[in-house]
Amino acid sequence: MQNNQSPLMTILHRLAVIILILALLAPLVGFFINAFAFRWFYPQLIPQEITLRAWENVADPNSKVIEALINSSVIAVSVTIISIIIGLPAARALGLHQFRGKTLVEFLVLAPTIIPGIAIAIGLNINFLRWGLAGTIFGVGLVHLVPVMPYVVLTLSGVFANYNPEFEEQSRTLGAGPIRTFVYVTLPSIFPGIVVAGLFAFLVSWSQYILTFLIGGGRVITLPVLLFSTASGGNNANTAAMSLVFIAPAVFILILTSRFLSGNSAAIGGFGKI
């Protein structure tokens, strides 16, 4: 098919893309400059001095950045894996089947995104204190599942809504068992959707502050909790360096999974070829 776009429209389209990229990168550039700046005050255009002092503070064991990075990674990865394991059966039921009360079930799945997070945390904190889960990494991971599950279930249900289960029936007819059918037929078909759902799960868990702060009780230190504490100290360089540490893993994972976010991905509904 020939491209009938005029040269002017092509230029405007590219200009819009460039402006969008610059708008997205501008905060990162500001963080990067501040992370190495020393004695940079308004109305100075450039810092008076470039230093690694902020990064030395970040690398200092007393800053607890390494501990927070490990805790955030363990919690986010665990929540991602558990949410996908739990969400797959629910998403398959919602995506493939029509049943009475389906609308109500979908509303209940969405409920955690409607209710304020602080209300959920305060309500759960009472029971978590009674069960001995408050102030533990396990307890924080459990409470992270509350805001994560809606994204996982709804993303995967959209994938299953475009999935053709006849391929599984053909596999079973040819003698494959349930496990082999899932591994060789179902999983390859829905894998891009799983990656997208996992990306949402990781980013939502990675950025949680209120739930972590209230359930963790100050004993579970993650990067968002440490970042808010650093920002309240008023040191722009330390805050900028901490922000870059916080952003880097999420950007790295987003780059790794970016090819699954395109319109040609099976996560969007292209199940014609298996």
N, C-alpha and C positions, 0 to 999 in steps of 0.2 A: 504494500500500500504506500502510495506516495505521500510525502508530507506537504500539505497545502498551506502551512503556516507562512505568513508573510515575514520578511526579514525584521520588520519592526516588532512584531509579536514575539519573535524568537529572542530579540535583544531584551525586550521587557521581561520575558520569562526568566532569562538568565540573570538579569538585574535583580529581580525579585528573589531568586534563589541566593544570590550573593548577599543581599541585605538580610535575609533570614539567617544565613550562616553567621554573618557578622554579629547579629543581635544575640544569637545563641552563644557565641564565643566571647562576647564583650565581658560578661561577668568573670569568666575564667582568666582572661587577660588581666583584669583588675586584681583578682586573687593572686596571680603569679607575680605581678609587680610588687604588691604589698608584702608577699612572703619573703622578698629579698630586700625590702626597703627599710631604711633607718632614718629617723628624723625627717619624715615626709609630711609636711603640713601645707594646708591651703594658704595661699594660692600658688604654691610651687607646682610646676608642670612635671618635674622629675624629682626623684628622691635625692637628698643631699649625699647619701652614702648607701652603698650596697653591702649587705652583710648576710652571713649564714646563721646569725644568732637565733632566728626563729626556728630554723631546722635543727639546730643543736638542742634547743628546748624540746622539740618534738621527739628527737632521738634519745633524750635523757630518760633513763628507766623510771625516774621519779614522776615523770609526766603521765605515766600509765597509758601512753598511746599504743604501745605494742600490745598490752593486755586488752585494751579496748578493741583494737583491730582483730585480735584473735577471737574475742567474745562475739563481736558483730559477725564475723565470718562463720563461726560455728553455728550461731543461732540462725542466720539467714539461710545457710545451706541446708541445715536440718529442717527448717520450716518449709523450704522449697520442696524437698524430697517428700516429706510427710503430707504436705498439702496436695501434691500430685497423686500420691497413692490413695488418699481419701477421696479426692475430687474426681478421679477417673470414673468410678462406678456411678456416682451421682450425675456427672455430666453426660454419660452414655444414656442413662435413663431419661434425662431431660431432653437430650438431643434427638433420640431415636423414637421415643414413644409419646403417644398422646394419652392422657389419663385424666380422670376427674380430680380436680384440685391442683392441677399443674401450675396454674397461675399463682395460687397461694404459695406453693412450694418455691416458685421463682421469687416471689416477694420476700419470703423468709430468708432465702439465700442472699438477697440484696440488703436485708435489714441492717447488718453490721456497717454498711457504708452510709446508712441514713442516720443511725444513732450516733451522737457525739462520742468520740473515743474516750474522753475523760469519764463519761457516765458508765461506759462498759468497764473501764479500769477500776473505778471505785466499787462498782457492784461485784466484780470478780475478786477484788482484793480481800474482801471480807471472807469469802470461802477459801481463797488461797492461803490466808493466814491460818485458818482453822486446819487446813490440810498440810501445812508445812511447806507449801510450794512458793510462798512469797520470799523474795530475796535469793532465788536460785535461777540458774540458767535454764533449767528445765521448765520452771514456772513461766519465765519470760517467753520461752519458745512456744509454750502452749497458748499464751494470751496473744502472741503474734498471729496465730492461726485464725483468730477472729476476723481481722481486717483482710487477711490474705485469701481466705477461702472463696469469697464472692468473685474475685478476679479469676481465680483458677477454674472454678466451676463454670462460670459464664463463658470464659474463653474456650474451654474444652467442649462445652455443650454446643457452641457454635460450630466447632470442628465436626462433632458427631452429627449435627444437623445436615451436613453435606457429605456424610460418609455413607457408603453403600455396603450394608452388611451381607450382601449376596456373595461377596468375595470370601467371607468366612464360611458361608454354607458350602461353597465349592471346595474350599480347603478341607472341611470336615468330610465331604463326600469322597474326596480322594484319599482319606485315611489318616489325616493329620489330627492329633489330639488337641484339646483346648490350649495347652501351653504352646505347642508348635504353631498353632494357628495365630495365637496372640503375638508370638515373637516374629514370625515370618510374614504375616499378613496385616494384622491390625496395627502393630507398633510402627512399621515403616510408613503406613498411611497417615497416622495421626502424629508422627514424631515432630514435624514442624510446629503443630499446635501445642504439643507438650513443651517445646522449647520456648514458645511465646508465653505460655502460661507460667513456666518456670521463671522467665525473665520478670514478669509482673510480680510474682511471689517474692523473688529475691529483692527487688527494688523496694517493695512495700515494707518487707521485714527490715531491710537494711536501714531504712530512713525513720523507723519508729522511735519516737521520743517519749510521748506521754505515757503510753502503755509500759514501756521499759522503765521509766522513772518511777511510776507508781507501784508496779508489781515488783520491780527489782529492788525497791526500797533503798537505793543508794549503794547497794552491795554488788549489783551487777553493772559494771561499767562498760558501756558500748560507745562507739564513736559519736553518735548523735548526743548522748548525755554529756560526754566529755567536751564536745564542740560547743554546746550551749553554756557549759561552765566556763570554757575559755573565752567565749564571746563576751560574757558578763564581766570579765576582768578588764576589758577596755584596751587590750594590747592588739592592735590591728594586724601586726606582722604574725604573731602567734595564731590569731584567728584565721588569717589567710592560709598559712601553712597547714593548719589543722583541716581547713575546708578542702584543700587540694588532696590531702590524704583521704578524706571522707569521700570525695567525688571519684577519685582514680579507679577503685575497683568496679564501681557501677558503670563508668564509661568503658572500661576494658571489657566487661561482660556484654554490654550493649553492642560494642563493635564485633565481638565474636558471634553474636546471635543476629546481627543486622540482616544477613541474607534470608533469614526465615521471616522477616517482617515485610517482605515484598509481596506484591499482589499475585505473584506466580507461585507463592508458597501454598502447600496443602493446608496450612493453618487458616488460609482465607477461604478455602473451599475447593481447591483444585484436586479432586480425587479421581480424575478421569484415567490416570495412569498409575499403575502399581507395579 
